[in-house]
């Protein structure tokens, strides 16, 4: 693909419709005398124009709501689901304000809080870059704990800062609750309104205390990162400390998540679909939340599951089916 632009001045901005994959771009300039200069731009993850950030008010998609209710009813445990077309605001939810064990999904909250306290994306190979990649790509617990200590001097101190940052962007029921146990491995409030998406508590799993969040909070966190990549939304405010380049850095890491199940199951069924997501699990719970992107648009989806005897593979199937239902609605 070659794009030719006529430029003036010493800086420029190009709006390209890129294929959804890892890319290296070559930028070549030609001055009035015909002199040329070129430079490669590496570590670019392309997204279509349909994924461009914009603010939309949530509203109910009744057909998608029926699909979500049906899919949640199949799961033999407690599920919380939130899904929304970010281009239109139309979406659906089931038990979306019920609190579940947060597990590794909250490593994204640590990453966002860290970037709010540094100046620009961390340079490749630095300590902070290693922490961020460890948390978001490999879901490493030691990296998450080092991130909390980097923030607040201890895991509990860092956790307190994460909680404060999440409250500042409107996440009402998210609780960091200290650090992560080492030795675990990578796994194979808005009230309902007439026009809004019905986020409520229908069934609350009983699981004790610890890291906690809800499907709507996870969806709001991923939406906030996406909006911030264009300087919009709650993370787009100067007080958040997160600039567009930092938000795009987070999205780049989420695009390289090593989790290939759950929401990402949809990529095996549909060509040209990419998922930027952060999953989490413990023995009794499996979750995934992220951005599902195709040439038709972009969806934010969060699927949380809990079953005392273990959610098993059905949790992964549920997440994939929710992503599939959302993509069907994107295509009308």
PABASE-625466 format. One line per 4 residues: number of its first residue (from 1); their letters; for each residue x, y, z of C-alpha. Coordinates in Angstrom, 2 decimals. Layout:
residues N
NUM = A = X:Y:Z ~ ...
END
This chain:
residues 332
1 = XXXX = 0.00:0.00:0.00 ~ 1.34:3.43:-1.00 ~ -0.16:6.74:0.13 ~ 1.07:10.03:-1.33
5 = XXXX = 0.46:13.28:0.56 ~ 1.41:16.87:-0.28 ~ 2.82:18.41:2.88 ~ 3.68:21.86:4.16
9 = XXXX = 5.58:22.85:7.28 ~ 7.93:20.81:9.46 ~ 5.42:18.30:10.83 ~ 2.53:16.31:9.44
13 = XXXX = -0.19:13.85:10.37 ~ -1.33:11.08:8.05 ~ -4.66:9.27:8.42 ~ -4.26:5.79:6.91
17 = XXXX = -6.61:2.81:6.76 ~ -4.20:0.04:7.80 ~ -4.69:-3.73:7.73 ~ -5.26:-5.19:11.23
21 = XXXX = -1.86:-6.69:11.97 ~ 1.71:-5.90:13.03 ~ 3.36:-3.60:10.48 ~ 6.54:-1.73:9.68
25 = XXXX = 5.79:1.47:7.74 ~ 8.25:3.26:5.50 ~ 7.94:7.05:5.39 ~ 9.68:8.68:2.43
29 = XXXX = 9.82:12.43:1.83 ~ 10.68:14.28:-1.38 ~ 11.43:18.01:-1.27 ~ 10.92:20.60:-3.99
33 = XXXX = 14.34:19.80:-5.44 ~ 13.60:16.10:-5.68 ~ 15.83:15.13:-2.77 ~ 14.62:12.07:-0.87
37 = XXXX = 14.81:10.90:2.74 ~ 13.26:7.75:4.21 ~ 12.76:6.20:7.61 ~ 11.08:2.97:8.77
41 = XXXX = 8.48:3.17:11.54 ~ 8.40:-0.15:13.40 ~ 6.07:-1.62:16.02 ~ 2.88:-0.38:14.40
45 = XXXX = -0.30:-2.38:14.86 ~ -2.73:-1.38:12.14 ~ -6.43:-0.74:12.74 ~ -9.16:0.22:10.25
49 = XXXX = -10.71:3.69:10.15 ~ -13.87:2.17:11.63 ~ -12.00:1.84:14.96 ~ -11.34:5.59:15.24
53 = XXXX = -12.23:6.84:18.78 ~ -15.42:8.84:19.26 ~ -17.76:9.54:22.15 ~ -21.21:7.98:22.02
57 = XXXX = -23.91:7.70:24.67 ~ -24.87:4.06:25.47 ~ -28.30:2.88:24.36 ~ -30.01:-0.48:24.26
61 = XXXX = -29.81:-2.81:21.26 ~ -32.83:-5.02:21.87 ~ -31.80:-7.76:19.45 ~ -28.31:-7.98:20.95
65 = XXXX = -29.88:-7.96:24.41 ~ -31.87:-11.05:23.50 ~ -28.71:-12.75:22.26 ~ -26.80:-11.88:25.44
69 = XXXX = -29.64:-13.11:27.68 ~ -29.80:-16.38:25.75 ~ -26.04:-16.95:25.91 ~ -25.87:-16.13:29.63
73 = XXXX = -28.69:-18.59:30.29 ~ -26.63:-21.43:28.80 ~ -23.76:-21.00:31.24 ~ -23.99:-23.36:34.26
77 = XXXX = -22.94:-20.78:36.83 ~ -23.01:-17.02:37.35 ~ -22.15:-14.76:34.41 ~ -21.78:-11.01:33.98
81 = XXXX = -21.75:-9.56:30.46 ~ -21.43:-6.10:28.95 ~ -21.05:-5.47:25.21 ~ -21.35:-2.24:23.20
85 = XXXX = -20.78:-1.01:19.65 ~ -18.49:1.95:20.34 ~ -19.30:3.64:17.03 ~ -23.03:3.87:17.78
89 = XXXX = -23.32:3.31:21.55 ~ -25.83:0.50:20.99 ~ -25.23:-2.44:23.32 ~ -26.51:-4.99:25.78
93 = XXXX = -25.76:-6.30:29.27 ~ -26.56:-9.11:31.67 ~ -25.79:-8.95:35.39 ~ -23.18:-6.35:34.48
97 = XXXX = -22.86:-4.71:37.92 ~ -22.41:-7.95:39.87 ~ -19.00:-8.12:41.56 ~ -16.67:-11.00:40.61
101 = XXXX = -13.09:-11.85:41.66 ~ -11.01:-9.52:39.48 ~ -7.96:-11.79:38.98 ~ -5.55:-10.73:36.23
105 = XXXX = -8.03:-8.45:34.47 ~ -6.92:-5.73:36.92 ~ -3.36:-5.77:35.56 ~ -4.68:-3.33:32.96
109 = XXXX = -5.69:-1.01:35.82 ~ -2.12:-1.18:37.17 ~ -0.74:-0.36:33.71 ~ -3.02:2.65:33.27
113 = XXXX = -2.13:3.97:36.73 ~ 1.59:3.56:36.03 ~ 1.38:5.49:32.77 ~ -0.48:8.29:34.54
117 = XXXX = 2.67:8.88:36.60 ~ 5.36:8.85:33.91 ~ 6.12:11.10:30.97 ~ 5.44:9.33:27.70
121 = XXXX = 5.47:5.62:26.79 ~ 8.37:3.70:28.35 ~ 11.31:3.16:26.00 ~ 11.84:-0.39:24.76
125 = XXXX = 14.05:-2.43:27.07 ~ 13.59:-0.23:30.13 ~ 12.46:-1.59:33.49 ~ 8.99:-0.11:33.14
129 = XXXX = 8.61:-1.45:29.60 ~ 9.49:-4.92:30.91 ~ 6.91:-4.60:33.68 ~ 4.21:-3.48:31.27
133 = XXXX = 4.92:-6.24:28.74 ~ 5.07:-8.84:31.51 ~ 1.70:-7.80:32.90 ~ -0.27:-7.29:29.70
137 = XXXX = 1.26:-9.78:27.26 ~ 2.31:-12.71:29.47 ~ -0.01:-11.87:32.42 ~ 2.93:-12.38:34.77
141 = XXXX = 2.12:-11.99:38.47 ~ 5.65:-11.02:39.46 ~ 5.60:-8.22:36.88 ~ 2.27:-6.98:38.30
145 = XXXX = 3.69:-6.95:41.83 ~ 6.77:-5.06:40.63 ~ 4.44:-2.56:38.98 ~ 2.56:-2.02:42.24
149 = XXXX = 5.83:-1.52:44.14 ~ 7.04:0.87:41.40 ~ 3.85:2.87:42.01 ~ 3.57:2.96:45.79
153 = XXXX = 6.64:1.41:47.37 ~ 4.72:-1.77:48.25 ~ 1.97:-3.89:46.73 ~ -0.60:-2.49:49.17
157 = XXXX = 0.58:1.10:48.61 ~ 0.46:0.66:44.86 ~ -2.94:-0.99:45.12 ~ -4.30:2.05:46.93
161 = XXXX = -3.11:4.32:44.12 ~ -4.73:2.04:41.54 ~ -8.04:2.21:43.41 ~ -7.86:6.02:43.50
165 = XXXX = -7.10:6.19:39.77 ~ -9.99:3.88:38.91 ~ -12.45:5.88:41.01 ~ -11.32:9.03:39.18
169 = XXXX = -12.45:7.60:35.84 ~ -15.76:6.29:37.17 ~ -15.10:2.62:38.02 ~ -17.32:2.25:41.05
173 = XXXX = -16.87:-1.40:42.04 ~ -13.25:-2.14:41.21 ~ -10.89:-3.00:44.08 ~ -7.19:-3.84:43.65
177 = XXXX = -6.71:-5.40:47.12 ~ -2.92:-5.75:47.21 ~ -0.61:-7.86:45.06 ~ -0.72:-11.22:43.27
181 = XXXX = 0.27:-14.68:44.44 ~ 3.41:-15.96:42.79 ~ 3.67:-19.39:41.21 ~ 0.49:-19.26:39.12
185 = XXXX = 0.88:-19.77:35.39 ~ -0.55:-18.18:32.29 ~ -3.88:-19.83:31.45 ~ -4.08:-22.06:28.21
189 = XXXX = -22.32:2.82:38.12 ~ -24.89:3.61:35.82 ~ -28.48:2.83:36.76 ~ -30.81:1.42:34.09
193 = XXXX = -32.71:3.97:32.01 ~ -35.35:3.70:29.31 ~ -32.79:4.20:26.52 ~ -29.62:3.08:28.26
197 = XXXX = -28.06:-0.36:28.49 ~ -29.55:-2.14:31.56 ~ -26.56:-2.58:33.87 ~ -27.81:-4.19:37.07
201 = XXXX = -27.17:-7.01:39.56 ~ -29.26:-10.11:38.83 ~ -27.15:-12.74:40.59 ~ -24.21:-12.04:42.89
205 = XXXX = -21.64:-14.84:43.30 ~ -20.50:-15.46:46.87 ~ -16.72:-15.60:46.86 ~ -15.42:-13.64:49.88
209 = XXXX = -12.97:-10.72:49.68 ~ -10.10:-9.88:47.34 ~ -9.51:-8.24:43.99 ~ -12.92:-7.33:42.63
213 = XXXX = -14.54:-5.79:39.57 ~ -17.63:-5.96:37.37 ~ -18.29:-6.50:33.68 ~ -19.35:-2.88:33.19
217 = XXXX = -16.23:-1.59:34.99 ~ -13.93:-3.70:32.80 ~ -15.73:-2.48:29.68 ~ -15.44:1.14:30.84
221 = XXXX = -11.70:0.71:31.48 ~ -11.03:-0.61:27.97 ~ -13.26:2.08:26.48 ~ -11.33:4.73:28.44
225 = XXXX = -8.00:3.51:27.04 ~ -9.41:3.50:23.50 ~ -10.80:7.04:23.84 ~ -7.56:8.28:25.43
229 = XXXX = -5.66:7.19:22.32 ~ -7.26:10.26:20.68 ~ -7.19:12.48:23.78 ~ -10.86:11.82:24.59
233 = XXXX = -12.80:10.44:27.56 ~ -11.92:10.36:31.27 ~ -8.30:9.36:30.65 ~ -8.03:12.08:28.02
237 = XXXX = -8.21:14.79:30.68 ~ -4.85:16.33:31.68 ~ -5.46:15.34:35.31 ~ -5.25:11.62:34.39
241 = XXXX = -1.61:11.92:33.33 ~ -2.23:9.55:30.39 ~ -1.47:11.05:26.97 ~ -2.56:9.62:23.58
245 = XXXX = 0.85:8.04:22.88 ~ 0.72:6.19:26.22 ~ -2.81:4.94:25.52 ~ -1.73:3.68:22.10
249 = XXXX = 1.23:1.92:23.75 ~ -1.21:0.05:26.03 ~ -3.41:-0.89:23.07 ~ -0.34:-2.20:21.22
253 = XXXX = 0.50:-4.47:24.16 ~ -3.11:-5.67:24.47 ~ -3.03:-6.60:20.78 ~ -0.17:-9.00:21.57
257 = XXXX = -1.80:-10.78:24.51 ~ -0.72:-14.41:24.70 ~ -4.29:-15.49:25.53 ~ -5.77:-16.95:22.35
261 = XXXX = -9.05:-18.21:23.82 ~ -12.15:-16.49:25.28 ~ -12.98:-13.34:23.26 ~ -10.13:-14.16:20.88
265 = XXXX = -11.93:-17.38:19.82 ~ -13.80:-15.20:17.34 ~ -10.57:-14.58:15.37 ~ -10.58:-18.25:14.34
269 = XXXX = -14.06:-17.85:12.83 ~ -13.75:-14.49:11.07 ~ -10.90:-13.22:8.91 ~ -9.69:-9.68:9.49
273 = XXXX = -10.86:-9.53:13.12 ~ -8.45:-8.58:15.90 ~ -8.97:-8.58:19.66 ~ -7.14:-6.28:22.08
277 = XXXX = -7.88:-7.81:25.46 ~ -6.85:-8.73:28.99 ~ -8.09:-12.00:30.48 ~ -7.96:-13.28:34.04
281 = XXXX = -8.66:-16.46:35.93 ~ -8.65:-18.25:39.26 ~ -9.94:-21.74:40.03 ~ -13.57:-20.64:40.33
285 = XXXX = -13.64:-17.76:37.82 ~ -12.66:-17.02:34.22 ~ -12.98:-13.59:32.62 ~ -12.05:-11.66:29.52
289 = XXXX = -12.54:-8.05:28.45 ~ -11.32:-6.03:25.52 ~ -11.88:-4.44:22.12 ~ -13.09:-6.57:19.20
293 = XXXX = -12.29:-4.84:15.91 ~ -13.25:-5.54:12.29 ~ -13.54:-3.42:9.16 ~ -17.20:-2.88:10.11
297 = XXXX = -16.42:-1.23:13.45 ~ -15.33:-1.75:17.04 ~ -17.00:-3.40:20.02 ~ -16.06:-3.36:23.69
301 = XXXX = -16.95:-6.62:25.45 ~ -16.53:-7.93:28.98 ~ -17.54:-11.46:29.99 ~ -17.12:-12.61:33.60
305 = XXXX = -17.97:-16.10:34.89 ~ -18.00:-17.81:38.27 ~ -18.72:-21.40:39.33 ~ -17.51:-22.84:42.63
309 = XXXX = -16.52:-26.14:40.99 ~ -14.74:-24.31:38.17 ~ -16.17:-22.59:35.05 ~ -14.17:-24.80:32.69
313 = XXXX = -14.18:-24.53:28.93 ~ -17.77:-23.30:28.87 ~ -16.57:-19.91:30.12 ~ -14.25:-19.56:27.12
317 = XXXX = -17.05:-20.61:24.77 ~ -19.40:-18.03:26.29 ~ -16.89:-15.22:25.74 ~ -16.32:-16.25:22.14
321 = XXXX = -20.06:-16.49:21.48 ~ -20.64:-13.01:22.92 ~ -17.95:-11.59:20.62 ~ -19.52:-13.42:17.66
325 = XXXX = -23.00:-12.05:18.47 ~ -21.60:-8.52:18.68 ~ -19.85:-8.85:15.31 ~ -23.08:-10.06:13.72
329 = XXXX = -24.79:-6.89:14.93 ~ -21.92:-4.76:13.61 ~ -22.74:-6.07:10.15 ~ -26.43:-5.29:10.66
END
